[in-house]
Amino acid sequence: MSTPDLSTAGDTRRLRGLHIALNSTIKQTRSGYVVPSQTGKGKYVIALDLSQCTCDDYETRQQPCKHIYAIQHHLEGTDEVEAPSAPPRVTYSQRWPEYNAAQVTEKGSFLRLLHGLCQGIYEPPQTMGRPRLSFADMVFACAFKVYSGLSGRRFGSDLEDALERGYIAKVPHFNSIYNYLEKDGLTPLLHELITVTALPLKAVETNFAVDSSGFGNSRFVRWFNVKYGREIDNRDWIKLHLMCGVTTNVVTSVEISGRHDHDAPFFKPLVSRTAQNFRVLEVSADKAYSSRANLHAAMAHGATPFIPFKSNATGEAGGDNLWRIMYHYYSLHRDEFLQHYHRRSNVESTFSVIKGKFGDAVKGKTETAQINEVLLKVLCHNICVVHQSMHELKVEQTFCAE
């Protein structure tokens, strides 16, 4: 057997398929060939005639994927083929001087921006009772604590430094921070602050992406696992639904839900809230958001929705013209559609940054505290994005009291 020609750019999937065929165990069953995922998580089934695969890549492109190429190499015999090295990763150039400058100065700039942002928080008058802590100081303390990643007790020295710099008027007790996170009134305020922190980039962002991800909490759930035949415990989680710009990854709108809530119903409020402050030209989302209502929700704000259709979708959906137009565009101009759709990968990068930097779990015991903590993670992320843009995009911004 001769070595296949893998020199062209379009043969990346063929190369990955050859790599799978040489390094994985492929099994044949009555329903088709079973190929393990290249990442080691899950398996895919390929039809016996190699006409289709159950992976997302095939369902989206309707063209041979790396798993189908793996079966082809497996059937042709790969003993005489030299094992290829892992396919090279796609990399992007980095403006290192600007990046380094942003990283070195991030904490100081974060505190200045956060302080300016908190100065615009309305302080309701108090007529009776013990003097309470300032709302602005408590929001500053809560956000700074999430940014630092420290426990409430070890975080005290950072608050003392903030007091010396004039960012807060008084150092709150660590229990006061925990108590404030459990306030229902903090939730809508954090939603507004997230919107405010995204506004400096409204001239940069016109294309957006939507997705959701879970954050673990301190609760545990139990269910009966059919595979193992016994009950198992697992950590509970809450879902964060967000819309972000694909250029800077700034979050423009957020929604919080329980772990079992579907993604599709949150598409419309995310788009509507973003469209109030941004010019939305494109919106990308995965198949979980595929519905007529979501297509119309995007078009209502002048945005083109790039949402792939599910495998059982057809061009006729109750006579809906928009559905039919987008379905035929998806079917007949797949490559052009995917060039826009693949911008959706930026929302996954956004979740990766938020979880990697501020943690993928929350520590609050109550539902309100958990929601507020997730929102604070997003708020801290946005402030860091604004700071990064000040260096890389020369965006001048200092949040003023309004």
C-alpha positions, 0 to 999 in steps of 0.5 A: 500500500502506498502512502497517501498524499497528505500535502494539501490543506484539505487533507488534515482530516485524512491525516487525523484519520490515519493517526486514529487508525494507527493508534486506536482499536476499531471494532465492527458491529452489526450497526457499523464501525465503532471508532474511539474519539481522538481525545479519548472521551467517547466513541462514534459509530460509522455506517458500514457503507461509510456514508455517515458518522455520528460525530458533530463534524460530519453532521455539520459538514455532511462530508467525510470526517476523520473517523470515516477516513480512519475506517478507510485506512483500517480497511485498506491496511495500515501496516505498511504506512509509517505512523504520522506524528500528531497533526500540528496545532493551529496557532495564532500570532501574539502581540507579545509587547502589548500582551506582556504589558497588559499582564504585568499591570492588570491587577493595579488597573483592575482595582482602578477600573473596579473602583471607578465602576463602583462609584456609580452605584446608587446608595439608598438613604438610611433613616434608622438602624445601625450604620450599614456598610456602603453598597459601593464598598461591598460590591468592590470587596465581593468582586475583588475577592472573586478576582483574588481567588482567596478565602474570606479570612486570607483576603483581609490583607488585600482589603487593607491595601485597598483601604490605604489606596482609598478604594474603600472607606472601611474594611468589612468583616469577612462574614459581611462579604458572605452575607452580602453575597446572599442578598437578592438585590445584588443580582440585578445590580451585577447584571447592570454592571456586566452590561456597563463593563462591556460598553467600552467595546461597542465600537469593536464588537459587531459579531457575537456568539451564544453558549452555556456552561456549568459551574459546580457548587457545594451541593450533591445530587444522586441518581441511579446509573443504568450503566453501572447498575447502582446509585451514584453521587455527583456535584450539582451545578448551575448553568451560565448562559452568555453572549460574547463578542467574538473579537475581544471575548467581552460578555455582553449579556448573561442569564443563570439557570438550573442544570436541567434547563434547555439552552434554546429559550435563553437565546432570545433574552441574550440577543435582545439585551445585547442589541440594546447597546450593540450593533449586532450583525451576526450571531453564532450558536450550536444546534441546541439553539436551532429553532424558528423562534431563535432565527426570528429573534436574531433577525428582529434585531438585524442580525444574521443567525448562523445556527446549524440545523439538526440532522432531522431538519428539513427545508419545510417548517410550517411555511416559514420563509426565514427557516427555508432560506437559512436551511437552503443556505446551510445546505447549498453553501456549507463552506461559506456558512461554516466560515461564519459559524466557526466564530462560535469557538470564541464563546468556548474560549470565553468560558475557558478563560473565566473558569481557568482564571476565576475557578469552575466552581462556586463556594456559596451555600445558598442559590442566591450566593451561587448566582451572585458569585458566578456573575462576579466571575463574569464581571471580573472577566469583563474588567480584565478584557477592557484592561487588555483592550486598553493595551492591544486596541488602544481603547481608553476607558475609566469608569466614571460615577454616573 
